[in-house]
Amino acid sequence: MSEDSAAVPAPVSSPEAEPTFALEAGGTPAFAPYTAPYTAHESPREADALRPKPTRRRLRWLWWTAGSLAVASLAGLCVYLAVVAHEWSNRVDDLTAISQDLGTQVADQTAARKTAEAHAAVLQSQLDTATTRISTLANDEANAVDHEAVWINLVDSMVTCADQRQRVIDAYIQGTGFRGLSNAGYAAEITTYCNGIKNDYTNFKAEIGK
């Protein structure tokens, strides 16, 4: 056997290459023992199915991560909303208390204003009555002064009338007369004068109601 006919080296095996073999002295190939890549009870398809794929694991991890982040975000949002709702509830309670306090103050001020208005109305009525009374008294005083003056004038006129009548009587008794007039003429004038005083007295009494 020549060196060329020596045993040929077996090709490098690969996962997809055929089984290695070598040529014996007579040129008959001798196959190396073949070992199956899977167990006897598993088919190639089943073994491939059981082998986890990296892409699927990565997607599954991404989904779990996204879900966890979403749940955490929702939990944080719920906590934030709960805190905000609690703060708003407290704020509403404060505003309600302030509103009730303001309502009470307004009611008190309204009642006080109505009381003050009623008191002012009473005072105004009393003031009007006092003003009317003062005006009446002032008028009465003025009328009294006027009446006093009228009474004085009437009394003076009556005294004058009596004096002049006494002069007429004295003239008749003594036989004297009056310059430019006879006793009868002067007596007629005095009678007219005294009658006028009598009429004025009667009218004044009717005017003052006495």
MODELLER restraints for C-alpha pairs under 7 A, 6 or more apart:
rsr = mdl.restraints
at = mdl.atoms
rsr.add(forms.Gaussian(group=physical.xy_distance, feature=features.Distance(at['CA:7:A'], at['CA:22:A']), mean=6.72, stdev=0.5))
rsr.add(forms.Gaussian(group=physical.xy_distance, feature=features.Distance(at['CA:7:A'], at['CA:23:A']), mean=5.62, stdev=0.5))
rsr.add(forms.Gaussian(group=physical.xy_distance, feature=features.Distance(at['CA:7:A'], at['CA:24:A']), mean=6.73, stdev=0.5))
rsr.add(forms.Gaussian(group=physical.xy_distance, feature=features.Distance(at['CA:8:A'], at['CA:22:A']), mean=6.48, stdev=0.5))
rsr.add(forms.Gaussian(group=physical.xy_distance, feature=features.Distance(at['CA:8:A'], at['CA:23:A']), mean=6.51, stdev=0.5))
rsr.add(forms.Gaussian(group=physical.xy_distance, feature=features.Distance(at['CA:9:A'], at['CA:22:A']), mean=6.85, stdev=0.5))
rsr.add(forms.Gaussian(group=physical.xy_distance, feature=features.Distance(at['CA:10:A'], at['CA:20:A']), mean=5.98, stdev=0.5))
rsr.add(forms.Gaussian(group=physical.xy_distance, feature=features.Distance(at['CA:10:A'], at['CA:21:A']), mean=6.00, stdev=0.5))
rsr.add(forms.Gaussian(group=physical.xy_distance, feature=features.Distance(at['CA:10:A'], at['CA:22:A']), mean=5.95, stdev=0.5))
rsr.add(forms.Gaussian(group=physical.xy_distance, feature=features.Distance(at['CA:11:A'], at['CA:20:A']), mean=6.79, stdev=0.5))
rsr.add(forms.Gaussian(group=physical.xy_distance, feature=features.Distance(at['CA:13:A'], at['CA:20:A']), mean=6.72, stdev=0.5))
rsr.add(forms.Gaussian(group=physical.xy_distance, feature=features.Distance(at['CA:19:A'], at['CA:34:A']), mean=6.81, stdev=0.5))
rsr.add(forms.Gaussian(group=physical.xy_distance, feature=features.Distance(at['CA:20:A'], at['CA:31:A']), mean=6.42, stdev=0.5))
rsr.add(forms.Gaussian(group=physical.xy_distance, feature=features.Distance(at['CA:20:A'], at['CA:32:A']), mean=5.97, stdev=0.5))
rsr.add(forms.Gaussian(group=physical.xy_distance, feature=features.Distance(at['CA:21:A'], at['CA:29:A']), mean=6.31, stdev=0.5))
rsr.add(forms.Gaussian(group=physical.xy_distance, feature=features.Distance(at['CA:21:A'], at['CA:30:A']), mean=5.48, stdev=0.5))
rsr.add(forms.Gaussian(group=physical.xy_distance, feature=features.Distance(at['CA:21:A'], at['CA:31:A']), mean=4.25, stdev=0.5))
rsr.add(forms.Gaussian(group=physical.xy_distance, feature=features.Distance(at['CA:21:A'], at['CA:32:A']), mean=5.44, stdev=0.5))
rsr.add(forms.Gaussian(group=physical.xy_distance, feature=features.Distance(at['CA:22:A'], at['CA:29:A']), mean=5.37, stdev=0.5))
rsr.add(forms.Gaussian(group=physical.xy_distance, feature=features.Distance(at['CA:22:A'], at['CA:30:A']), mean=5.18, stdev=0.5))
rsr.add(forms.Gaussian(group=physical.xy_distance, feature=features.Distance(at['CA:22:A'], at['CA:31:A']), mean=6.52, stdev=0.5))
rsr.add(forms.Gaussian(group=physical.xy_distance, feature=features.Distance(at['CA:23:A'], at['CA:29:A']), mean=4.17, stdev=0.5))
rsr.add(forms.Gaussian(group=physical.xy_distance, feature=features.Distance(at['CA:23:A'], at['CA:30:A']), mean=5.79, stdev=0.5))
rsr.add(forms.Gaussian(group=physical.xy_distance, feature=features.Distance(at['CA:24:A'], at['CA:30:A']), mean=6.31, stdev=0.5))
rsr.add(forms.Gaussian(group=physical.xy_distance, feature=features.Distance(at['CA:38:A'], at['CA:44:A']), mean=6.89, stdev=0.5))
rsr.add(forms.Gaussian(group=physical.xy_distance, feature=features.Distance(at['CA:38:A'], at['CA:47:A']), mean=6.88, stdev=0.5))
rsr.add(forms.Gaussian(group=physical.xy_distance, feature=features.Distance(at['CA:154:A'], at['CA:197:A']), mean=6.78, stdev=0.5))
rsr.add(forms.Gaussian(group=physical.xy_distance, feature=features.Distance(at['CA:154:A'], at['CA:201:A']), mean=6.75, stdev=0.5))
rsr.add(forms.Gaussian(group=physical.xy_distance, feature=features.Distance(at['CA:157:A'], at['CA:197:A']), mean=6.60, stdev=0.5))
rsr.add(forms.Gaussian(group=physical.xy_distance, feature=features.Distance(at['CA:158:A'], at['CA:197:A']), mean=6.77, stdev=0.5))
rsr.add(forms.Gaussian(group=physical.xy_distance, feature=features.Distance(at['CA:161:A'], at['CA:190:A']), mean=6.78, stdev=0.5))
rsr.add(forms.Gaussian(group=physical.xy_distance, feature=features.Distance(at['CA:161:A'], at['CA:194:A']), mean=5.47, stdev=0.5))
rsr.add(forms.Gaussian(group=physical.xy_distance, feature=features.Distance(at['CA:164:A'], at['CA:190:A']), mean=6.56, stdev=0.5))
rsr.add(forms.Gaussian(group=physical.xy_distance, feature=features.Distance(at['CA:165:A'], at['CA:190:A']), mean=6.72, stdev=0.5))
rsr.add(forms.Gaussian(group=physical.xy_distance, feature=features.Distance(at['CA:168:A'], at['CA:183:A']), mean=6.66, stdev=0.5))
rsr.add(forms.Gaussian(group=physical.xy_distance, feature=features.Distance(at['CA:168:A'], at['CA:187:A']), mean=6.06, stdev=0.5))
rsr.add(forms.Gaussian(group=physical.xy_distance, feature=features.Distance(at['CA:171:A'], at['CA:177:A']), mean=5.80, stdev=0.5))
rsr.add(forms.Gaussian(group=physical.xy_distance, feature=features.Distance(at['CA:177:A'], at['CA:183:A']), mean=5.70, stdev=0.5))
